[in-house]
Structure formats: C-alpha cells, structure tokens
Amino acid sequence: MATQVTPIEMIEKLISFDTVSRNSNLDLIDYVADYLAEYGVKSQKIFNDEGTKANLLATVGPDVEGGIVLSGHTDVVPVDGQPWDTDPFTVVEKDGKLYGRGTSDMKSFSAIALSLVPEMLEKGIKKPIHFALSYDEEIGCLGSPRMIEEFVKQDKKPRAVVVGEPTMMDIVTAHKGIVGLKTKIVGKEAHSSLVEDGVSAVMTGARLVSFIADMMAENKEKADQNSAYAPSPGYTTLHVGVMNGGTAMNIISRECEFVWDIRYVSEDNPQDFIDRFNAYCENELLPAMKAVDPECSISTEVISSTPALAPEKEGEAEMLCKSITGKNDTLAVSYAAEAGQFQEAGFSTVICGPGSIGIAHQPNEYIELSQVKASEQFIHKLIDELAK
C-alpha cells in the first residue's frame, strides 16, 4: 500500500536530508523516486559528471503537451557558524512556524506538491504535472540546464513552469541574471622595501575591486527610481565576495585571486561590464606590470552563468497563477533562479512559492504554517484546473 503523507510530514522528511550543496543529494532523490514509484509514477534521474548528484524529472498524469512544471532545487546553503537554536535538519514547530534549513528556501514547495500526488491521481488530471527537482542551484543553477535539456528532448512542451522559490505566494515575473567570475593576478615577488623591483598582485587586485565598485556606482547613479525591483537594488550590481593573496607583510605578493558576480537586470548585457573590466586590465594595469616582468598577468574566467527572467506580455504562466491566486500584481526580484533558464528554453515561466526570501540563508530559517496552507491551496486549485 502506498505511503500517505501530509504536507508537513513531507516537509519534515525532505528537511531531514542534509543536502548542503557540498554534499550529495542522492538520498533525497532516491527517496522521492521511491515515493513516486509507490503510486506508479515513473521518474528519471539526470546525474552530474561524477555521479554524486542528480536532478529528478517525473510526470504525474498523461504524458502529453500542455502540462505544468513545478520546479524546485534540492540543495540548501550551509549552516556552518550560524547560531541555530535547534537542529537545522530536524523540523521544529513553534508559534505557528516550522524551523529548519530549507523550510523557506525551498524544500517546502516541492514537499507540499509531492504530498498531493494521490489527489492528482484520484482526480484524474487531463494534463500532466511535471516535477523538476534540481541540484546545485545555490552555487549557480548548475544542475537545472541538464534537466531542462532533457525536458526539451522529450518534446512535451508544457503550458507553464512555476518555480517555487519563496515569494510569499506572490507572482514574480522577473529576476536578475547572474554571472559568476574568477580573476587571478600574477605579479612579481620582491622585498617590500624594494617596491619598484616587484609587482604587487594584492594591490593590483585592490585596484580592480575598486574599478568594479566604480562600475556599480555608475549603475546606481543612473538607476530608475521607480524600478520594479524596488526595494531591492533596481540596477545591475557588481560584488566581490572572496579575495585571497599574498604570503607575508614584507613580501610583495606574487598572486592574488578573487571571485565576483554581476547581478544584472534584463535590460543590461553582463558582457558589457566584463569587456570594460578586461579593457581596464589591458590598457591601464598590464603595461606597467609587464614593464617590470613580462610574466605578469591578469586572467578572468566565467565560472557560472544564469540568465535573467524577463516579464512576458500576457504570459501563460503569469495568467495561470493570477487565476489561481486571485492576485493581479506581479513583482521583480533581485536574486537569480532557474526560471530564466526555463524561459530561455522557450517555456513560459514565473516564480511563485511559499515562504520569505528574507528568511532564506538565515540561522533559524522558518516557514509560517499559513504559508504552507496557502501553497497547499494553490496546488489543490492547480489540480482542479488540470482535471477539467
């Protein structure tokens, strides 16, 4: 007999898997695949190159066009160093909230939908609901492209894609794109008392970080004060997150490396900022560096790229979610998700899910029970829509 679980029980189960991005997600994926198999629902695992992680694609209902994709990532951000009051991987209910890593971002959305698979089958939906569970979203939406590619191959174009990132069940029709980059500077070591004999990689890196900050300041200066992204920055932001370099205080540093990102609004082209950065390196910094030592260099590589989600004029996904939620307004958000990747593949896409992004990645992350109920009602109405 198939296992019947409530939405909260499924949330508890998915949270119990420690799927921090550095870890494998296969235990969670295997659990979901086995759960779906109990109801006769077949699923497909799409692995990473190492075979340590997998996406999961599964279809409930007839295998035809016109279905709805419910997309969610299975990985969560680390809890290291955060002052949690409870075990992050054990759901604790208190004061109308469920606490645990991933409750808001974003296992609850997938858990609620999975718990309602029996209802999907009982009501005999005439168009399918596709579950699309991905890995490594938190480190650059790395898993979803393989999953989307496989979905495209199957040639069963969906009516809409709903990505369940936390929006408090509001409808998000735009998110920023993100490009992640790594820059490495090679200078020339020397004693710090002989500054003209060396080239400081760290000090060169500092100038580059300052240049990146200047580009962002320009964007802020010309930003639309009525941007749909408000109160989040309504302009393309550039940020350096990690910087390492140098050996000792009295050694001119030979190497420096930093990672940075460009979070861009859909109207901007991130390559424009990369080109400006590279031109600054080539024209302003490298000539003087190479005059000291021809082996000096500055190299930058793109390590991740997620396209922006742009509003669709009368998009099918937007219209569907408006009809289900009864909401007429839409929002834009400054974070990135796999929604832009689905849209790039030709699928009408929005973001709409339970919980608050303001609580995501925080210690004592939680989701309000009222949001669980709201998401549950959303899926109930979606099932009824597909059963017509």
N, C-alpha and C positions, 0 to 999 in steps of 0.2 A: 504493500500500500504506500502511495506517495506521501512524502513528508509535508504536512500542512504547517506553515509558519506564519506568524503575524508580521506586520511591517517592523515592529520594534524588535522581535526575535531575529529577524533577518539583519537588521542594523547591528545588533549585538554580535551576530556571527561574523559579519564582514569586518567589523572593527577589530575582532579578536586576532585577525591575521596581521602580523607586523610586516606591512608592505611598504615601509620606507624605501624610497627609490633605490638606495644602495643594495637592497635585498631583492631576492626573487619574489615574484608574485604567484608562483605556480600553485602553491597550496590553495590560495583563494580561487584561482581559475579552475583548478580541479574540482573544488567543492561546488562551484556554480555549475560546471558542466555536469557533474553527477546529479545535482538537484534537478536540473532541467531534464536530464535523461529519465528521471523517475516519472515525468509527465509526458514522455515520448518526444521531447523536443531535442532535436539534434543540434550540436554546436561544433564549431570549427576553431581550433587553436592555431594562431599565427605567431610563430616564435621569432625571437631575436636571433642574431647570428650565432650566439653562444648557446642557445637553447635553454637559457636560465630564466627567461621571462616570456610571457605570451599575451597576445590580445585574444579576445574571445568574441566570435560572431555567432549569433543564434537567432533563429527565426521562429516565432510563435504564430501559428495560423498558416494560411495558404501561401505558397511560395510564388507570389505574383508581384507585379508592379503596384505602386500606389500606397505602399505601407509607410509606417512611421519608424524612424530610427531613434532609439533612446541611447544616447552616448554618455559614457562616464569613465573616468580614469580610476584605476585600482590602486595607484601608488599614493603615498602621503609624504609630507615633509617630515624631517627628523624631529625628535623630541629632546635631543641631547642638550643639556644645560638649561632646559626650561623648568621653571618651578611648578610642576604639576602637583595638585593636591591629591590626585588619585592615579591609579594605573592607567596610562593613556590608551592601552589596548584592551581595557575592560570597561564596558559601558556602565556608567553610574547614573541613575536617575535621581534628580534632586530639584525641588522647586520648579517643576514643570519643564525641566531641561534634561537632555541626555548628553553627558560629558564623555569625551573620548576623541582620540586623534582620528580625523576623517569623518566625524559626525556631520560637520558642516561642509567640509571640502574633501570629497564629495560622495562618500560611500552611501549616505542615506538615500539619495535619489535612486541609485541603482537597486539598493536593498528593497525599497518600497515597491518599485516596479516588479522586481523578481518575486516578491511575496504574493503579488496579484496574478501570477501566471495561471493559477487554477481558474480564476474568474475569466481571464482571456479565453481559455479553452471552453469553459462552460457556456459562455455567451456566444461562442462560435463566430469570432470576428471574421469578417469577409475580406479584410485587407490585413496584411501582417504587421506585427510589431517586431522590429529587429533590435536585439540587444547588441550593443557595440561597446565592449569593455576593453580599455587600452592600458598599456604600461608606459611608464616614464613620461607622463605628462608634465610632472613637476620640474623636470630638468630639460624641458624644451619640446614637449609634444613629440617625442621621438618614436613612440610606438604606433600612433594612430595612422601615419601615412601608409604603412603596410596593410593595415586593416581596411583603410579606405580604398586602396588599390585593389584588394581582393573583392571588396564590395562592388566596385566598378566592373570587374571582370564577370561577375555573376549576372550583370545586365538586368537587374530588377530594380529600376530606378524608384526610389521612394518618393512619396508625396512631400515629406518634410523630415528634417532632422532636428531633434530637440536635445541640446547638450545641457545636462543637469547641473552645471556649476551653480553655486549659491547666489541667488538673486532675490531672495525673499518672495519667490514666485512671481516677480515682475518679469516683463518680457524685454530681453536685451537683443537689439538688432545690430549692434556694432561693438567691436572690441578692437583694441590696438593690436598691431602686429609686433613681433619681437624678433630681433636678430641678436644672437649672442656672438661675441668676438673674443679672440685672444691675441694680444700683442706682445711680442718678445723683442727686447732691445739687447743688442750685444755691443758693449763698449770696449774700453781698454783699461786694464788694471794698472795702477801705479800707486806710489805712496801719496797719501792725501796732502802732504806738504808740497808736492810737485804737480799741482793741478794741470799745468799745461802739457804734461807728459802723458796724461791719461784722458779718457772719455768716460764720464760717469753715466752708467746705464740708469741708475736710480734717478739722478737729476734730470736726465733726458725724459724718463718716464713721467716725472712730475710735470714737466712742460707739456707733455702730451695729455695728461689728465686735465691740466688747466685748459688746454685747447678744446677738449671735449666739453668741459663745463661752459666755456665761452659759446660753443655752438648751441648748447641748450638754452643759455641766457638769451641768445638771439631769438630762439623759438618762442620763449616766454614773452619777450617784448612785443612780438607781433601776433600773439595768440588772440583768437576770437574769445572775447569775454563772455559771450553767450553760447559757448561750445556745449554740445550735447553731453560731453564727458564730465561737465561740472557736477559735483565739486572736485572731482579728480582733475589732474592737470589736463587742460584741453589742448595740449600741444605735444609734439614729439619730444620725448625726454631721452637723455643720454646719461648713463650712470656707470661708474667704475665700482665693482663690487669687491674685488680681491686684488691685492698688489703685493708682490714679493720680489726681493732683490738684495744684493749686497752681501758682503762677508763680515766686515768689521768696520768700526767707526773710522779707522785710519787707513782704510784701503779704498781707493777709488773703484767703484763697483763695476764689474765686468758684465753682469747680467741683471736684467730686471724683466718681470713679466706681470701683466695684469689682464684681468678679464672684465669685459664691459658689455653693456647691452644698449640697444636702440629700441625704444618702445614707441612706435610710430602710429600716428593717425592715418586713416586710409587715404587721405589726400596727399600724403607725403611718400616719397620714394626713399627708403633707407639707404640705397646705393649712393644717393647724392651726398649723404653725410660721410660714408666710407670713402668716397672719392675725394672729398675735401680733406679728410684726415690723412689719406695717403699723399695727397699733393703737399700738405704741410710738412710731412716727413721728408719727402723727396727734395723739396725746394728750400725749406728753412732749416732743417736739422742735419740731414745726412751729409751735405757738402762739408760742413765744418767738422763733423765726426770723422769722415773718411780722410780729411786732410791730416789728421793725427795718425789714423790707422785705417788703411783701405779695407780691413776685415770687419770694421764696424758695420752694423746693420740694424734695420728695423723691419720686422715682418709681422703681418696681421693675417689671421685666418678666421673664417666664419665657422663657428662650432655648432650653431643651431639656428634655425630659421622657421618662424611660424607666421603665416600671412595674417593680415588683418581681416576682420569680418566687417563688411560694408552693408549698410541698410539696403534692402531690396524693395523696390517700388511694388506695393501690393504683393509681397512675397507670400507664398503658400504657407510657409512655416509661421510667419507672423499672423496671418489671418486665422490659422488654426488655433494658435494659442490665445488670441484675442477672443475667439468664440468660446473657448473652454473656460478661460479665467474671467471673462466679462470685463477685462481691462482694455482701455483704449489707448493708453500711453505706452511708449517704448523708451528704453534707456540705452545709453552707451557706457561702456566700462573701460577702465584703463589697463586691466590685466589681459593676458592673451590665453586662448584656449584652442582646442582642436576645431572649434566652429569655423574658423577661417579656412582650415584645410578641407572640411566638407564642402564649404561654399566654392572653393577653388576647383573642386572636382565636379561642380555643376549641380549641387544639391541645395535646395532652399533650406536655410538654417537659421535658428535662433538659439539663444541661451535662456533657459527658464528652469530654475530648480530651487529646492528648499534650503533655508539657512542663510547666513550672512557672510559675505566675503570679509567683513570687518573682524570676524571672529576666527577666520581661517588662519592657520600657521601660528596661532597664539597658544600659550600654555592654557590648560583648562578649556580647550575648544569644546563647543557645545552646539546643539541644535534644539530649538524650542519645540516642545511637543505639538504646539499649534501649527508649526511649520510642517511637521510630519503629517499631521491631519490634512493640511492644505494640499500637500503633494499627493497624498493618498486620494483625495477627492479629484485632483487633476487626472490621475491615471484612471480612476473609475469613469470619468466623463470621456476620456480618450477611448477607452474600451467600448463604451456605448456608441461613440461616433463611428468606430470601425466595424461595429456589429450591425449597422443599419443596412 
